[in-house]
């Protein structure tokens, strides 16, 4: 059941969660620089591309494979770091957050501390703090929209 809580280690990213993640990221088969200059490929993949790769075109199959691998990495991080039961919506929000911001951001965040302390509503309000990117840091409209989605998904389980 969508509203029931389970330990993160027993959950998997839902089809709707993956679709939302892909929608927020967008997919471009060509390696490009994101709004703050990070080399990015396919659906938000940054781990194995460099500035030298900008302009390189990747296949649809390779992009799909990268998305699956990156989503699995984000899921493993959430499953390892979140120690309290969560709903499917909450899990999807956390996987999306981790996919976008990285495992280190989740691991060292007030968001995670509040989640694991059982402060559900206060944790939900933490998402809105993650709307900045670049140097100097600036608010990105896409991150504002994404954080609002994450917050709503999280709070639906409180």
N, C-alpha and C positions, 0 to 999 in steps of 0.2 A: 504494500500500500504506500502511496506517495507521501503521506503525512506521518507514517510511522518512522521511528528513529532506530537506526542500526549503527554499529561501529563502522567507521570509515573503511577499515580493512576488509569489510565484507561487501562493499559496494563497488559498482562500476559506473563510469560516466554514461548517462542516459543518451539516447538518440537525440532528444531535444537539447540536452546539454552540449553535445558535440556540434549540433547544427548552430546553436547560438554562438559557441566559440568560433566556429568557422566564419559565421556572419560578421562577428566583431573584427576578426583578423583580416577577412578578405583573402582572396587567393590570386596570386600573380605568379605565372610560371617563369617569369624572368626575375633574376636577382636584382634587387633595387635597394635604395637607401630609404629607410623609414623616415617619418617626420623629424626625428632627432638625429639622423645620420647613421643609424645602425644598419649594416648590410643584412637584408632579409630576403628569404626565398619562400615561394609557395604560400602556405598558410601560417605566416608568422614565425617561420623557422629561422633561427639565428645562430644556432650552435656550430654549424660546420661551414658557414659561408663567410667570406672576407671581402674587403674592398676590391680585391683583384677579381672576384667573381661577378661584380656588378655588370649586368648586361647578358650574362649567361642564361640560356633558356633551358628549363628542365621539363621533363615529360609529365603528363598528367599522372601516370603511374607512380613516378618518383615522388611527386608532390603528395599523393595520397599516402604513400608509405611514410614520408616524413611526418605528416600530420598524425598518423597512428602512433608512431614512435614518440613524438613529442607529447601527445596526450597521455600515453602510458607513463612517461616520465613524471608528468604532473600528478597523475593519479597515485603513483607509488609514493611520492612526497606527501600528499595529503593522507594517504593510508598510514604512513609511518608517523606523521607529526600530530594528527588529530586523535586525541585519546578519549573523547566523549562521543556518545551516540549522536548522529545527525540524520536529518531527513535526506531523501534523494535530491530535493531542490537545493538544500544546503551544501551537499556534497558537490553537485554540479557547479554551484557558485564558487566553491573553494578550488576546484580543479581549473575552472576558467581563470580565476585570480592567479593561481600558481603557474599556469601556462603562460600568462601574459607577463607577470612580474618576476617569476623565478622561484625556485625552492628556497633560496636564501632569504628572499624578501618575506616569504611566509614564515620560515623558521624563526626569524628574528623580530617578528611583528607583534605589536600590541594586539592586533586582531587574533592571532593564535593564542596568546596568553589569555585573552578574555574568553575565547571559545573553550579552551581546556579548563578554565576556572568555572565554567557553567554560566557565564554572564551573557546569555544569548542576545538580548536586545542591544546591550552596549557593544558587543562584537559586531553586530550588523551595522552599527553606525560608523565603524572603522573603515568600511569600504570607501566611503566618500573622501577619505584622506589620500587615496591612491590615484589621484587624477593628474599628477604632475609627471613631466618627462623632460629630458634634455638638460643641458648646462648652458646658460642658467635655467633653472627649473621653470617650466611654464605649464599652465593648464591646457590640456588638449581636449577638445570637445568630444572626440571619440572615447576618451578615457572617462569623461564625465558620464556619458551614456552607458558605458560598460559598468562602471561602479554603481550606477543607479539600478541596473538589472541585477547585479550581484547582491546588492543590499536587499532588494525586494525578494529575491529567491531565498536569501538567508532568513530574513524576518518572517517569511511565510511559515517557517518551522518553529518559531518561538512561541 
